Amino acid sequence: MTQQYDESSVRVLKGLEPVKERPGMYTRTVDPTHICQEVVDNAADEALGGFARRIAVTVHQDGSLSVEDDGRGIPVGEHPTEKLPVVELVYTRLHAGGKFNKKDGGAYAFSGGLHGVGVSVTNALSTRLEVEVKREGGVWRIVFAGGDVIEPLARIGDCGARTSGTRVRVWPDSKYFESPRYSLPELERMLRAKAVLLPGVSVSLTIERPGGDEIKSWHYPEGLKGYLAELCNGDEPVAPFFAGENFIGPDHEQFAPGEGVQWALAWFEEGAGGESYVNLIPTPAGGTHEAGMRAGIFEAIKSFIDHHNLLPRGVKLMAEDVWSRVRFVLSARVLDPQFQGQTKEKLTSRDALKLLAALTRDPTELWLNQHVEAGKKIAELAIRQAQSRLKSVKKVEKKKGSGVAVLPGKLTDCESEDIERNELFLVEGDSAGGSAKLARDKEFQAILPLRGKVLNSWETDKDQLFSNAEIHDIAVAIGVDPHLPGEAADLTGLRYGKIAILSDADVDGSHIQVLLLTLFYRHFSALVDAGHIFIAQPPLFRVDVPGQGKNRPPKKLYALDSDELDGILERLKSEGVRDGHWGISRFKGLGEMNPEQLKDTTMHPDTRRLVCVRRRPDSDDDTRRMFTMLMGKGEAASRRSWMEARGNEVEADI
């Protein structure tokens, strides 16, 4: 690597170079479907504005894809300030487009395109891109290659004065994508959704094949309701499908005229989920518009249940109880939406939550009161779900995804797969967890920070353990299910040979140790018996000894407790160090240690102190009685008597 770093080292990416340099910042690079979707979205925005009635997509045999619409056509005249044809600007300049001016009568009031980036990215990542525009009686054509103009804009023919539209043909550059093939199922889903969301617009997909073209077209006279029925594959809902729409009128204080929502939803005994869109853009990751509709519908159903006095005593309804059996299609229209990333998979606009909550609540409440029997069936389903949730608190299962336990997000795992060598440190506090992450050997040491004090689990039923987030994370991280002493335990999923409790060397740290040891002794006894549980012993004091001539350089000594500190000081005196010539520091906690100190004293296998915790079978009854007395909820009197009799024996740093 060159050591030179001067003015010439700074590189400025111009035009479409940033897209070619880092395509993953602008689009999905799994396949070219998304860059072609950008072209379809432009055609759909014309239809959303009421200027197009037809969108035709063709997948050609040579690997190209074309999109044609009968909208207004991209302007071909010269831009007033840039002095270039507007169609050329749109395809060659990042952040150039007709969708920025939202509030002053711009070309697009509502659109999915926001940044003026989409088709410029398509152009940059294509070996060839042709644009043909019909507008104002003429047919115009411009051709690009790799984002550069290779055939300047030219008029190639005439058309009727009322004929207009745009046809774009794209040849994606395979070097930017993992697979050069389009995802036809994704393309079909996207086009079908455009047909649903654009009433009166004809959408078609033609796939050229040697034996004859395959043509698909979509038309939904019932709009979202018909589309949802198709998605449900004939499943019978608990109550009839509920479809509606609501839009903001003029002179609203907070939202713009035309903003609003269309929806179709139904409740089922099994299964939930749906599709959501913002200005025709699919949002598979959801966002604030889904949250807003969920809030509005929950409030409406809760009001209906309260009005009809349907809720049993002791049952508290939550939004998830209502929403967990809903299948839906949602189409939001937002003036200036904010998305997460250029791929627009999630809406993040805060105002959208308020907008949809306000617009969905009243129509839903009205529909429920007009269809009382259907409303009562929906209410009954939600109440059953709430009762089931309350029961599940007594038995909380480990969170799983795709059949495999999902590791906690705050777990910093190790790289090695050697279980005997791997170590997990359960660290007190996030700040100490940060130091431990820097101090660890990432090859075989993992860190799981614990927030606050763990639940006293001595009298907690095994099936209730996972209602506590910290215990759930510990169990999932180590890969072993809870079990009672004496029960057969399956340790085949164990992920670490050593599980070390790492807490501060003070009273609070000792308390956390006791709580965790209670958990392991009571609910993970097989780990204790097999010698997998350890206690890390960080020092409480540091002694800084100054240099004593050339042969005795400055050094740092660490003491576990006061007794060990006294021993170190006595030894220093015997070595001739003058009394009081050293400095003594007390660590207030692990977070006060820098990573190097924590590594040297507590984590490095060669320099740490790690105590293995084992159960002595001959004193098991005494141990159990001691835990019951110390941790039992009804043992306050016993604890008081014990402290009065034995309190003077406690050695604690307070």
N, C-alpha and C positions, 0 to 999 in steps of 0.2 A: 504494500500500500504506500502510495506516495506521501511524503511528509510535507509537501508544499501546500500551503493554504494562503492564497493572496486574492487580490481583486479578480483575477481571471478564473478563480475556482467557482465563483457564483454563476450559475446557469439560469437563464430566464427562458421559460417555456412559453412560446407564443402560439396564437391560433388554436389549432386542435391538438398540438403536441402533448398537452397534459393528459388528454384522453388516451392517446396511444401509449404514453409512458406508464400510466396507472389506470387501465380500463376498469379494474375492479371497484374504483371509487365512484364510477358513473353508471355502471350497469352490472347485471349478473353475467358472469363469464362461464357458466356451466355450458350454455348453448346460446345460439343467437336469437332465441325467441323474444327476449325482452327488448332488444334494439329494434326488432320489427314491430313489437307492440307499441313502441313510441310513435311509429308512423300511423298505426291503426288509431291510437288515441287522438292524434291530430284530426283525423277524419271524423271520429266520434264527437270531438269538440264542436265541429261544424254542425253536426246533427243535433247536438245538445242545444245549440243556439237557434235551431229551427231552420237552418240553411241547406241541409242535406237530407235526402230521403233514401239514399242507397249507399251501402258500403260493400265493396266486393274485394275479397282477398284471394289471391291465386298463388299456390306453391308450384313453381315451375320445375321441370325435369332437370334443368341445369343447376339447381341449388339456389336459385334466386327466388325472391318473393315480391309480389306486387300488391299494392293497395290502391284502390280507385274509389273516389267519391264524387258526388255531384253537388258539392258545396260551392262556395264563392270563388274558389281558386286562389292560390297564393299570389299576392300582388307582384307584378313583373316590372313595375316602373322603378325609377331611380330613387333611392332613399334621400330625403332632403339634406341630411348632414353627412352621411357616410359616402354619398356619391357612388353607390354600387346598386345593382338591381336587388330589390328586397328579397327575392327568392334565393339569390346567392348568399345574402347575409344570413338568412334563416338557417341555411345548411352549412355554413362555414364559420360562423361566429358564435362562440359560447355566449350565453346570456343575451341572445337577440331573439325577439319574438313579439307576438301581438297580444300577450296575455299578462302583461305587467300592469297596464292601466285598468284597474278594476272599478274605480269609483266615478270616473268622469266620462262614461259612455265609450269605453274602449271597444276594440273588435270583439273581445270575449269577456262577458261578465262572469260567467261560471265556466271553469275549465279545470281539467286535471293537470294540464301543463302550467307550470308556475315559474320555472327558472330559465326558460329559453335555452335549455340544454339538450333536450331529448333527441331531436332529429340530427343535431350537430354531432352527437355521439354516434348515432347510426351511420352517418356519413364518414366519420373518422375511422370506424372499425369495419369499413366495407371496401372491397377491391374496386367496386364500381357502384354508382348510384345514379339513376336517371330520374329526372323530374319533368313531367309534362303537364302544362297548365292550359286550361281552356278558360278564356276570360276576355270579355269586351270584344267578342267577335274574332279573336285570334287564337291560334294554338302555338304555345311557346315551349321550348325544350332547352334544358341545361343538363350537362353530364359531369359527374365528379369521379375521381379515383383517389382513394385513401384520404379523402377530405379536400383534395385540390380540384379546381376546375380544369377539366381537360377539353370540354366543348362549351364555349361561352354561350350565354343565353341568346337564343335566336328564334325568330318567328318562322315556323315550319308549315303553316297552313292557316286556313280560315274555318270558322264555325259560326253557328247561329248567334245572333246578338243575345239571346236569352240562355244560351248553352254555357255552362260553367262547370268547373270541377278540377280535381287534381289527381294525377296518377303517378305513383312513386314506385320504382322497381329497385330492389336492393340485392346486392351480391355480398353477403357477409364474408369477412376475411377470417378464414378458419384458424389462423395462427393466434388469434386472440381468445379462442374458445376451447374448452376441454373437448367438446363434441361439436362437429360442424352441422349436425342435424337439428332441425327444429323439433320442439316437443309438440307434436300434433294434438295430443289430448289437451295440453295447456292452451294451445291456440284455439281449439274448438270451444273449450270452456269460456275463454275470454270473449270470443265472438258471440256465443250464445247469450252471455250475460249482457253484451251491448244491445242485442235485439230485445231482451227483456226490459232493459232500462231506458230504451229509446222507442216509445210507442210510435207506430207508423213508419218506422225505419226498417228497410229490408236489408238483412245482413246475410252474406253468402261466403262460402269457402269452397274453392275449386282446387283439387289436387290433381295435377297432370300425371297420368300414368301411361305407359306404352300401349296397354290394351284398351285405353279409353279413360277419359277424365272422370274423377269422382267428385260429385257436386253435392254440397250440403247447404241448406238454407234454414233460417230460423225465423219464426213468427209466433208471437204469444199474444193472442187477442185479450187474454185476461191479465196480462202484465205480470207483476210480481207474484200474484196469487197462483197463476197457472204454472209459473216456473218453480215455485216452492212445492206444489203438488207433484211435479215431475221429479224433483230432488228426493221426495219422500218415498218414491218407488211403491206407491199404493198403500203404505202404512196408514192405518186409521187413527186419526187424532182423537184426543179425549173430548174436544169440543170443535165446532166448525172453524175453518181457517178464518183468521182475522186479518184483513188487509185495509190499509188506509193511507192517507197522505195529509200533510198539513204544511202550509208555507206562510212565510211572514208577509203581511200586507204593507201598504205604504205608511210612512210616518211612524215607524216603530222606534222606540228610544234607543234600543241596544243592538238590534240586528238589521241587516239590509233587506229591502224588498226582494222577494224571490228566493231567499234562503229557506231551506226547509228539508222535509224528509218524506220518503215513501217507504212503506214497509208491508211485509206479509209475514205472519207467524202463526204457529200452532203448537199446542202442548201434546206431548206423547207420553205414554207409560215408560217407554225406553228410548234412549238416544237423545242427543242434543247437539246443537251446533248450527252453523249457517254461513252465509256469505254476506259481506258488507262492501259497500262501494262509496266513494266520495267523488262527486262530479264524474261518474262513470269509471273511475280508477279503482280496480280491486284492491282491497286492503286485507290480505289474508292474516295479518298479525293483529287485526282489530284496531283498537285505539279509542279515542275519547268519544267518537260518535256512537260506538257500541255501548260504551259505559253510560252515555247519556240516555240512550233508549232503554237500557236495563234499569236505570234509576227511575225514569218516567213510568214505565210499565209496573215496576214494583210498587211505587207509591199508589198507582191506580188500583191495583189488586188489593193492596193492604187497606185502602179506603173502602173498597167493596166488602172485604171481609169484616172490617169493623162495623160498617153500616148494617150488615146482616147478622152481626154477632155470631160469627162462625168459628172464631178461634178458641180452642179449648184452653182451660185454665193451665197456666204454667208453661205454655208453648209460646216462644217468641219467634216471629217470622223474620227471616233475613232475605236479602235480595237473591242470594244463591238458591234458596229454596224455591223461589218462583222461576228462576232462569235455568235451573239445571235440567229441565225437561222441555225446553223450548227449541224448536227449529225455526229458523228465520231467514229472510232476505231483507236487507236494509240498503236503501239508496239515499245518501245524504247529499244535499246541494249546499255548499258552503262558499261564500264569496272569496275568502282569502285563506285557504286551508294551509296548515303547516304539517308537513310529513316528516317522518324519520328517514332521512336518506333519499337519494335520487330514485331508488326503486319504488318508493312510496308505498311500502307494505304496511305502514302503521300511521294513523293520524294522531298528531300530538296537539292540535289546536285546543286550548283550554275552553274557548268560547263554545266550541261544538258540543261539549258536554251539557252546558246550560241550555243551548239551543234545542237539542234533541229531547232533553228531559222535559222542557216546557211544552214542546210541540206534540209529544206522544202521550203525556199523562191524560189530558182532558178527553181526547178522542177514545182512548182506551177505557176510561171510566164510563163514558157515555155508552160505548158498545157493551160493556159488561152489564150495565143496568137495563139495556134494551134486550139483552139475551141472558136473563137471570139464571136459567137452568144451566146454560153453558158456563156462566161465571161461577156457579157453585161447584161444578165439576173441576174447573181449573183451581178454585180455592181448595177443594178437597185434596187435589194432587199436591199442591204446595204445602198444605198442612201435614200430609203424610210424609213429605220429604223433610219437613222441619222436625217431626217426631223421630224419624229415622236418624237425622243428624244428632239429635239429643242423645239417642241411644248409643250412637257411634262414639260419643265422648268416652263412654265406658270401655270401649275397645277400639283403640286407634291403631290402624295398620301403618306399616312403613310406607312412605310415599314411593310410588314406583312409576317408571316410565318405560314403555315398551317391554314390560315384564321384568325389568331389571331395576334394582333399588338405585335411586338417583343420589349420587354423592352430594353432600352438603356443599353449597356454593362457597362457603368460607373456608372449606378444607383446602389447604395447599399440599397436594399429594407429592409423593416421591416418585422417582423414575424406575427404581429397581422392582423386579417381580419376585425377588427372593424373600419369601415370607419370613423365614427365620431371621434374616438380617434386618428387615424393615422395622422402623420405629415410628410410633405416633406419639406426639407430645400434645397433651390436653393442657392448654395454656390459659392461665387466668388473665382475662382482659384483652381488648383489641390492641392496646398500645404495646403490651408485652408480646402479643402475637406478632406484631410487626417486627420487633427486634429479633424474635425467634426465627422468623422467616429468613432474615438476613444472616443469622448465625448458623443455621442448619447446614448440613451436607445434603443437598437436594437429591443426591443419588439414592439415599436410603432413609432419610428423615422427613416425616410429614408433620404438619402443624395444623391443629384445630383450635382456634381461639374460642373461649367460652365467655359469654357475656353475663356478668353477675354471678350469683350463687346458684348452683344446681338445686333442683327440687329435693327435699328430704324424702327419699323413696322407700324408707324402711317399712311403712305400712301401706304403700301404694300397690294396688293390684297389678299384676303383670300386664293385663290387657289395657290398663289406663296409662302406662308409661309414656306412650308416644304422643299423648296430648301435651307433653312438655317438649318444646322445640329443641332444647339443648340435649336432652336424653335421646330424643329421636336422632339428632345429628351424630351423637356418639355411637349409637347402635349401628346406624347405616355406615359410618366411616370404618368401624372395626369389622363389619360384615358378619356379626353373630347376633342371633335373636335372643331376647331375654329368656331366662329359665330359672327355676327355683333350685335351691340347694338339694342335691340328691337326684334331680331330674336328669334324664339323658339329654345331653347337649350336642348339637351339630357344630363342630368347629371347622368344618371343611371350607367355609366361606371366610375364615379369618384372614385379614389382609396384613396384619402386622404381628411380628413375633414379640415385640416389646410395646406396651402401652404405658406411657409414663405420665404421671400427674406432675405438672410443673406450675407451682403457685408461689406467691410471695413468701418470704421467710419471716412472716409475722403472724399475729393471731388470726387475722382474716384468712391468710393463706392456709393456716392449719385447719380452719373451719371448712374451707373448700376441699381440702384433702379428705377430711372426715366424711363430707357429703358424698364425694366420689367413691371413697372406699365403701361407704354404705351401699351405694348403687351396685358396685361390683360384687361385694360379698352377698348381697341379697338376691340380685337378679342376673349376675354373670359369674356365678361361683366356679364354673368350670375353668374360666380364665384364671382365676386366683389359684385354683388347685394345680393348674398346669404351669404356673410360674410366669404368666404373661403380663402381670400387673406390677408396675414399678412406681417409686416415688423419687422424683428428681430433687436434689437438695442444693438449691442456690445459696450462696453465702449471704450473710447479713451484714458483714463488715469487710472493709478493705483497708489494709494498712500500707501506706506509702512510706517506704524506707529510703532515705537519701543515700547517695553514693558515699562510700567510705574509702576514698583513695582509688587508685587505678585498679586494684584487684577486687573491689567491691562496688560495682555499678549500682545505680538506683534499682529498686525492685518493688513489686507489688505483691502483697500477700493477702489471702482471703480467708476469712473465718466464718464458720457455719453459725456460731452462736457466741454468747458472752464467755462461756468456759473456754472455747477454743481461742477466742481473742486473748484471754488472759495467758493462755499457754504460749501463744505467739510472742506476746510482749515479754514474758519471762525469758524466752529463748533469745530474743534480740538483746536483752540486757546481758545475758551470759556471753553473747558474742561481742560485747564491747560497745554496742550502740548506746549513746547517751540517752538517759531517761527523758522522755518527752521530745526527743529530736525527730520523731516520726509523726506522720499525720494519719488520723483515723477517720474514715468516712463510713457512714451507715447508709445502706441502700434502703430507700423507702419502699421500693418494689421492683419487680422485674423490668418495668417500663423505664426505670431510671438507669439501667445498665445499657451500655452501648453493645452492639452486636458482637464485637470482638471479646468483650468481657464475658458476655453470656455464653459464648461458644467455649471459651477457655475453662470456665468454672462449672458449667452445667450441662453442656450438650456434646462436647467432643468426647468420644469414647475413651480416649486415653487420659483425660484430665478431669472428668466429671465425677460426681458421686451419685450413684443410682442404686437405690435400695429395692430389692425384690420383696414383694408382699406375698406371703404364703399363709395358708390356714393350717393350724396344728390340730390334727384329728383328735388328739388326747384332751384338748381343752376347748373343743367345739361348743359344748354346752355353756361353758363360762363366757366364751366370746359372744354367743347369741344373747345371753342374759345381759351382758354389758351393753351391746348395741340396743337392746330393747329399752334398758334404763336410760341411755343417753339420747336415743332418737325417737322413742315412743311418744305419741301425742298425749297419752294419759299418765305419763310418768313424772310429772312436774315435782310431786312430793318426794319421790325417790331420788330425783336429781338433786333436790335441795339438801336432803339428808346426806347424800354422797359428797356434795361439795363442802358441807359443813365438816364432815369427818376427814376428807382427803384433800381439801382445797389447798392446804399448805404445801402439798407435794408437787403442785403444778409449777413447771418451769416455763414461763411465757415471757416473751419480749413485748411489753406494753408501752 
